């Protein structure tokens, strides 16, 4: 029987081997799980089942990245761009940068908007795109 992930969005289920808790517990202890450590189960390929060959213990950020980083811009994942732009690698900045790329801003424009802070987050949709581009062209804003 296949199990859904906690939020029901994941396509992968639970492998047959891990249907028995004892087998999972042995794998977890052999692969670095420790009590009171902030580790989560991360799948290498999010479309495959949870199982010993597809999982490892990692940080929450790794788990989020493995699910969300389907969106790439110029071959780089969103978190890579945040690092290059020297922006915080949190979910809020991830979602903002992802939205900017999906709306058609290039990396330089997106970086300027992120650096400007919350000033531009009232703008929505392509109708306001020209207004944003005009505002960020001034060197003082970048």
C-alpha positions in Angstrom: 0.0 0.0 0.0 1.3 3.4 -0.9 1.3 6.2 1.6 1.0 9.9 0.9 3.5 12.4 2.4 2.2 14.4 5.3 0.6 17.1 3.1 -0.6 14.8 0.4 1.2 16.6 -2.4 4.1 14.2 -3.0 3.9 11.7 -5.8 6.2 9.2 -4.1 5.0 6.7 -1.6 6.7 4.4 0.9 8.8 1.5 -0.3 7.7 -2.0 0.7 10.8 -2.5 2.9 9.8 0.5 5.1 6.3 -0.7 5.6 7.7 -2.4 8.8 8.8 0.3 11.2 11.7 -1.8 12.6 13.4 -1.8 9.1 13.0 1.9 8.9 14.4 2.4 12.4 17.5 0.3 11.6 18.1 2.2 8.4 17.7 5.6 10.2 20.1 4.7 13.0 22.7 3.3 10.5 22.4 6.4 8.4 23.0 9.2 10.9 19.7 9.9 12.6 20.3 11.2 16.1 17.6 12.3 18.7 17.3 16.0 19.2 19.1 16.9 16.0 17.2 19.0 13.4 17.2 16.4 10.7 14.5 15.6 8.2 14.1 12.8 5.7 15.1 14.1 2.2 14.4 12.3 -1.1 17.1 12.5 -3.8 14.4 12.3 -6.4 11.0 13.7 -5.3 9.1 11.6 -7.9 10.3 8.3 -6.4 9.2 6.5 -3.3 10.6 7.0 0.2 13.2 4.2 0.6 16.8 3.5 1.5 18.2 4.1 -1.9 16.4 7.4 -2.4 16.6 9.0 1.0 19.1 10.6 3.3 19.0 12.8 6.5 19.4 16.5 5.8 18.4 19.9 6.8 14.9 21.4 6.4 16.3 23.7 3.7 17.6 20.7 1.7 14.1 19.1 1.9 12.4 22.3 0.7 15.0 22.7 -2.1 14.5 19.1 -3.2 10.8 19.8 -3.6 10.7 23.4 -4.8 13.8 23.7 -7.0 12.1 22.4 -10.1 12.2 26.1 -11.3 15.6 27.0 -12.7 16.8 30.1 -14.4 19.6 29.9 -16.8 20.5 26.4 -15.5 20.8 27.5 -11.8 18.4 26.7 -9.0 16.8 29.5 -7.1 18.9 29.0 -4.0 22.0 29.2 -6.1 20.9 32.6 -7.4 20.2 33.8 -3.9 23.7 32.9 -2.9 25.2 34.6 -5.9 23.1 37.7 -5.2 24.2 37.6 -1.5 20.5 37.4 -0.3 19.2 35.4 2.6 18.4 31.8 1.7 15.0 31.7 3.4 11.6 30.7 2.0 10.5 34.3 1.7 13.4 35.4 -0.6 13.2 32.1 -2.4 9.5 32.7 -3.3 10.1 36.4 -4.2 13.0 35.5 -6.6 11.1 32.6 -8.1 8.2 35.0 -8.8 10.5 37.6 -10.4 12.0 35.0 -12.7 8.6 33.6 -13.6 7.4 37.1 -14.4 10.2 37.6 -16.9 12.8 39.7 -15.0 16.4 38.9 -15.7 18.9 38.1 -12.9 20.2 41.7 -12.8 16.8 43.2 -12.5 15.7 40.7 -10.0 18.8 41.3 -7.9 18.0 45.1 -7.9 14.4 44.5 -6.8 15.5 42.2 -4.0 18.1 44.7 -2.8 15.5 47.5 -2.8 13.5 45.5 -0.2 9.8 45.6 0.2 9.3 48.8 -1.8 8.4 46.9 -5.0 6.3 44.1 -3.6 3.1 46.1 -4.1 3.6 45.7 -7.9 1.7 42.9 -9.4 1.3 41.5 -13.0 2.8 42.5 -16.3 1.0 45.8 -16.4 3.2 47.1 -13.7 6.4 45.6 -15.1 7.4 48.7 -17.1 6.9 50.8 -14.0 9.2 48.6 -11.9 11.9 48.5 -14.7 11.8 52.2 -15.0 12.2 52.6 -11.2 15.2 50.2 -10.9 17.2 51.6 -13.8 18.3 54.6 -11.7 21.8 53.7 -10.3 20.8 55.0 -6.8 18.2 52.2 -6.5 20.7 49.4 -7.2 
